[in-house]
Amino acid sequence: MSQKQITVVIIGMGFGKEFIPIYQSHPNIKAVGICTRNTKTLDELATKFKLDKNLCFTDFDDVYRREDVDAIHIVTPVPEHARMTLASLNANKHTACTIPMAMTEEDCKAIVAAKKKSNKVYMMMETALYTREFLYGLKLAESGQLGKIQFVRGSHIQDMSMEGWAEYWKGFPPMLNGTHAISPLLRINNTIAESVVCHGSGSLSEDLAKRYGSPFAVETATFTLKDSDVVAEATRSLFDIVRQYRESYDVYGTKMSFEWEQLEDESHVIFDGGENARRINVPDTDELLIESIKHFTKREKIDDQNHVSFLQGAGHGGSHPHLVQEFVAAIVEGRDSAVDAAIAANYTCAGICAHKSAMNGGERVIIPNFE
């Protein structure tokens, strides 16, 4: 392992604070800093994790201007992602950002360009690509156990009317932030989305609909994939639908198929021929991680289990240490991350273009090429 040492600052202390001990435990991390506008939170976390007060910030602009900061990990509200990512890359900082990359095609293009110009690592920290459930299915695909993949389906259904979600989420168009439902479908096929047809279904209450001018309670999209005869289907809903949280993918192959559990902790299902079906509990993924951070896949390692993102998201499937490991490895090895800017832009714009299609009566929309 490289001996290179990195100083990283995490921006946003909602579920962003969960990454502090993971980075602190990584052997290539020299120091961890944090940034939050809430001074009480800043002081409490600085004390709890014994952080260097010189690396504790209340103003994001002070972070990327610091020469001793090598990397910035953005875990802030969606509307801030593009601005902060561009500022970080333009300051020549390695940059990780939670999903989505941005809210517009133009901002996605700008981030791809900024990444190329800076020659720094960019990574969209998509938890759905590192859950134990997805990594299990990916192994089935890459080992050939699925056979030829014939169809994939994803969903992300969530009740964001619950207390704890920021005001900007109210009325948020479902597919405008669709990467949790879309990215596993593209990654398991090792490709990108080329075009999309999307339909809106149902209707939001008048108050919610007017906030973004988006009337639909549900948006369902079908994507054509590059160099593939597979069609991917994704559905997303955030309001005015009654259902337990579900962030899922199903994959159907010629030899085997995998379906996500209907209820949380009910067990997933493998179909392996004829009418055969068996329930499975997917294994943990700690063996894929370096020794010092492997224990962070466990649900009990979540510091704030009452945070709404974990109450609804089942701990993000043990994904956090995988995200840290890949981001840091890309930096120390001098390579692109697994979810580099061009890939992240495709995953993000697949959702943006899906919403555009729904708002235009289901017309086909070509997704920009960022390669």
C-alpha positions in Angstrom: 0.0 0.0 0.0 1.2 3.5 -0.8 2.4 5.6 2.1 0.9 8.8 0.7 -0.9 10.9 3.3 -4.0 13.0 2.6 -5.8 15.7 4.5 -9.6 15.5 3.8 -12.3 17.9 4.9 -16.0 16.7 5.0 -18.6 19.4 4.1 -22.0 18.9 5.8 -22.6 17.2 9.1 -26.0 15.5 8.5 -25.1 11.9 7.6 -21.7 13.4 6.5 -20.5 13.0 10.1 -20.6 9.2 9.7 -17.6 9.4 7.4 -15.4 11.0 10.1 -14.3 7.9 11.9 -13.9 5.9 8.6 -11.4 8.5 7.2 -9.7 8.7 10.6 -9.2 4.9 10.5 -7.7 4.8 7.0 -3.9 4.5 6.9 -3.5 7.0 4.0 -5.3 9.8 5.9 -3.1 12.3 7.6 -5.9 14.5 9.1 -9.7 14.9 8.9 -11.5 18.2 9.0 -15.2 19.2 9.0 -17.3 22.1 7.8 -20.7 23.0 9.0 -22.5 26.3 9.6 -23.8 25.1 12.9 -21.2 26.1 15.4 -22.6 23.9 18.2 -22.4 20.9 16.0 -18.9 21.9 14.9 -17.7 22.1 18.5 -19.4 18.9 19.6 -17.9 16.8 16.7 -14.5 18.4 17.1 -14.5 17.3 20.7 -16.0 13.8 20.1 -13.5 12.9 17.3 -10.6 14.9 18.7 -10.3 17.0 15.5 -7.7 19.6 14.9 -9.6 22.9 15.4 -7.5 24.4 12.6 -9.4 22.1 10.3 -12.9 22.9 11.6 -14.7 25.4 9.4 -18.0 27.2 9.3 -17.5 28.7 5.8 -17.0 26.4 2.8 -15.1 29.1 0.9 -12.4 28.9 3.6 -11.9 25.2 2.9 -10.9 25.1 -0.8 -8.6 28.1 -0.3 -6.5 26.2 2.2 -3.3 24.8 0.6 -3.0 22.1 3.2 -6.3 20.5 2.3 -5.8 17.8 -0.4 -9.4 16.5 -0.7 -12.9 17.7 -0.1 -15.9 15.4 0.5 -19.2 17.2 -0.1 -22.3 15.9 1.8 -24.6 18.9 1.6 -28.1 19.6 0.3 -28.6 18.8 -3.5 -28.8 22.5 -4.7 -25.3 23.1 -3.4 -23.5 20.2 -5.1 -22.6 21.8 -8.4 -21.3 25.1 -6.9 -19.2 23.4 -4.3 -17.9 20.7 -6.6 -16.8 23.3 -9.2 -15.2 25.5 -6.5 -13.3 22.5 -5.1 -12.1 21.2 -8.5 -11.2 24.7 -9.7 -9.0 25.0 -6.6 -7.3 21.8 -7.6 -8.7 19.6 -4.8 -9.6 16.0 -5.1 -13.4 16.0 -4.9 -16.0 13.6 -3.7 -19.7 14.5 -3.7 -22.8 12.7 -2.6 -25.6 12.1 -5.2 -26.6 13.6 -7.5 -23.7 15.3 -9.3 -25.8 18.3 -10.1 -29.4 19.4 -11.0 -28.8 20.4 -14.6 -27.1 19.1 -17.7 -25.1 22.3 -18.0 -23.7 21.9 -14.5 -22.8 18.3 -15.2 -20.9 19.3 -18.3 -19.1 22.0 -16.3 -18.0 19.5 -13.7 -16.7 17.1 -16.3 -14.7 19.9 -17.9 -13.4 21.1 -14.5 -12.3 17.6 -13.6 -10.4 17.2 -16.8 -8.7 20.6 -16.4 -7.7 20.0 -12.8 -6.5 16.4 -13.4 -7.7 15.6 -9.9 -9.9 12.7 -8.7 -13.6 13.2 -8.8 -16.0 10.6 -7.4 -19.8 10.7 -7.0 -20.4 8.9 -3.8 -23.3 6.7 -4.9 -24.2 4.5 -2.0 -26.4 2.2 -4.2 -23.3 0.9 -6.0 -21.6 -0.3 -2.8 -24.4 -1.8 -0.8 -23.9 -5.5 0.1 -27.0 -6.3 -2.0 -25.6 -4.7 -5.2 -22.1 -6.0 -4.8 -23.6 -9.5 -4.4 -25.5 -9.1 -7.7 -22.5 -7.6 -9.4 -20.5 -10.7 -8.5 -23.2 -12.9 -9.9 -23.0 -11.0 -13.1 -19.2 -10.7 -13.4 -18.8 -14.4 -12.6 -21.2 -15.5 -15.3 -23.7 -17.1 -12.9 -26.5 -14.9 -14.2 -25.8 -15.9 -17.8 -26.7 -13.2 -20.3 -28.6 -10.4 -18.7 -32.0 -9.9 -20.4 -33.6 -7.2 -18.3 -33.0 -5.0 -15.2 -35.4 -3.0 -13.1 -34.8 -0.5 -10.3 -37.0 1.5 -7.9 -36.5 4.1 -5.2 -39.7 4.8 -3.3 -39.5 7.0 -0.3 -41.8 9.1 1.9 -40.1 12.4 2.2 -43.0 14.0 4.0 -41.4 12.5 7.2 -39.9 15.0 9.6 -36.2 15.5 9.2 -36.1 16.2 5.4 -35.1 19.7 4.3 -37.7 22.1 2.9 -36.2 22.0 -0.6 -37.2 18.3 -1.0 -41.0 19.1 -0.9 -42.3 18.6 -4.5 -38.9 17.6 -5.8 -39.4 15.9 -9.2 -38.9 12.2 -8.7 -36.4 11.5 -11.5 -34.5 14.7 -11.1 -32.4 12.8 -8.5 -32.8 9.3 -9.8 -29.3 7.9 -9.4 -30.2 5.4 -6.6 -32.6 3.7 -8.9 -30.7 4.1 -12.2 -27.0 3.6 -11.4 -27.1 -0.1 -10.4 -28.9 -0.9 -13.6 -26.2 0.7 -15.7 -23.3 -0.6 -13.6 -24.4 -4.2 -13.6 -24.5 -4.1 -17.4 -21.1 -2.3 -17.4 -22.5 0.5 -19.7 -24.1 3.9 -19.8 -27.6 5.1 -20.7 -28.1 6.5 -24.2 -31.8 7.5 -24.4 -34.9 7.5 -22.2 -38.7 7.5 -22.4 -40.4 8.4 -19.1 -44.0 8.8 -18.1 -45.4 10.5 -15.1 -48.2 8.9 -13.1 -50.7 10.2 -10.6 -50.6 13.7 -9.3 -49.2 15.6 -6.3 -51.1 17.9 -4.1 -51.3 21.4 -5.4 -48.9 22.8 -2.8 -46.2 20.2 -3.7 -46.8 20.4 -7.5 -46.3 24.2 -7.7 -42.9 24.2 -6.0 -41.0 22.8 -9.0 -43.8 22.9 -11.5 -43.7 19.1 -11.5 -47.2 17.5 -11.1 -46.4 13.7 -10.9 -46.4 11.5 -7.8 -44.4 8.8 -9.7 -42.1 8.8 -12.7 -41.2 5.6 -14.5 -38.5 5.5 -17.2 -37.1 3.0 -19.7 -33.6 3.5 -20.9 -31.7 2.2 -23.9 -28.1 1.2 -23.0 -24.9 1.7 -25.0 -23.7 -1.5 -26.9 -26.5 -3.5 -25.3 -29.9 -5.0 -26.3 -31.0 -4.7 -22.7 -33.7 -2.1 -21.7 -33.5 -0.8 -18.1 -36.6 0.3 -16.2 -36.6 2.6 -13.2 -39.3 4.0 -11.0 -39.1 6.7 -8.4 -41.6 8.4 -6.0 -41.1 10.8 -3.1 -44.5 12.0 -2.1 -48.2 11.0 -2.0 -47.5 7.3 -2.3 -48.0 5.0 0.7 -45.2 2.4 0.9 -42.3 1.3 3.1 -39.0 2.7 1.9 -37.6 0.7 -1.0 -34.4 1.2 -2.9 -34.0 -1.8 -5.1 -32.8 -3.5 -8.2 -33.9 -6.7 -10.0 -31.8 -8.5 -12.6 -33.0 -11.2 -14.9 -30.6 -13.5 -16.7 -30.6 -16.7 -18.8 -29.2 -18.8 -16.0 -30.2 -17.0 -12.8 -32.3 -14.0 -11.7 -32.2 -11.9 -8.5 -35.1 -10.0 -7.0 -34.9 -7.5 -4.2 -36.9 -8.3 -1.1 -40.5 -6.9 -0.9 -40.1 -5.8 2.8 -37.0 -4.7 4.6 -35.2 -7.7 6.2 -37.6 -10.2 4.5 -34.8 -11.8 2.4 -34.0 -11.4 -1.3 -34.9 -14.2 -3.8 -32.8 -16.1 -6.3 -34.4 -18.0 -9.2 -32.2 -20.6 -10.8 -34.3 -22.6 -13.1 -37.9 -23.7 -13.8 -40.1 -22.9 -10.7 -37.1 -23.0 -8.4 -36.9 -20.0 -6.0 -34.9 -19.6 -2.8 -34.7 -16.9 -0.3 -31.2 -15.6 0.5 -29.6 -13.2 3.0 -26.7 -11.6 1.1 -23.3 -11.8 2.9 -21.5 -8.8 4.3 -18.8 -7.2 2.1 -16.2 -6.6 4.8 -13.7 -8.9 3.0 -13.5 -6.5 0.2 -12.1 -3.8 2.5 -8.8 -3.1 4.1 -8.5 -4.3 7.6 -8.7 -0.9 9.4 -12.1 0.1 8.0 -13.9 -3.2 7.3 -15.9 -3.1 10.5 -17.7 0.0 9.3 -20.0 -2.1 7.1 -22.0 -3.1 10.1 -25.3 -1.3 10.9 -24.3 -0.9 14.6 -21.3 1.3 13.5 -23.7 4.0 12.4 -23.3 6.8 14.9 -26.7 8.5 14.5 -29.2 5.7 13.8 -32.0 8.1 14.2 -31.0 10.2 11.3 -33.8 10.1 8.7 -31.5 8.9 5.9 -30.7 5.8 8.0 -34.2 5.2 9.4 -35.4 4.9 5.8 -32.3 3.6 4.2 -31.3 0.7 6.3 -27.8 2.1 6.9 -27.1 2.5 3.2 -26.2 -1.2 2.9 -22.8 -0.9 4.5 -21.6 1.2 1.6 -19.8 4.0 3.4 -16.3 2.4 4.0 -16.4 1.2 0.3 -16.9 4.8 -0.8 -14.0 6.0 1.3 -11.7 3.2 0.2 -12.3 3.8 -3.5 -11.9 7.6 -3.2 -8.7 7.4 -1.3 -7.3 4.6 -3.4 -7.9 6.6 -6.6 -6.0 9.5 -5.1 -3.0 7.6 -3.9 -2.8 5.4 -7.0 -3.2 8.4 -9.4 -6.2 7.1 -11.3 -9.8 7.9 -12.0 -12.4 6.7 -9.4 -14.9 4.0 -10.2 -17.6 6.7 -10.5 -15.6 9.3 -12.3 -17.0 12.6 -13.6 -18.1 11.3 -17.0 -19.8 8.2 -15.6 -21.4 10.3 -12.8 -22.7 12.8 -15.4 -24.3 10.0 -17.3 -26.0 8.5 -14.3 -27.2 11.9 -13.2 -28.3 13.1 -16.6 -30.2 9.9 -17.2 -32.5 11.0 -14.4 -32.6 14.7 -15.5 -33.5 13.6 -19.0 -36.1 11.2 -17.7 -37.9 14.0 -15.9 -37.7 16.1 -19.1 -39.3 13.3 -21.0 -42.1 12.9 -18.5 -42.8 16.7 -18.7 -43.0 16.4 -22.4 -45.6 13.6 -22.6 -43.1 10.7 -22.8 -41.1 11.8 -25.8 -37.7 10.1 -26.2 -34.8 12.2 -25.0 -31.2 11.5 -26.0 -28.8 11.6 -23.0 -25.7 13.7 -23.5 -22.4 11.9 -24.2 -19.7 12.9 -21.7 -17.0 10.5 -22.8 
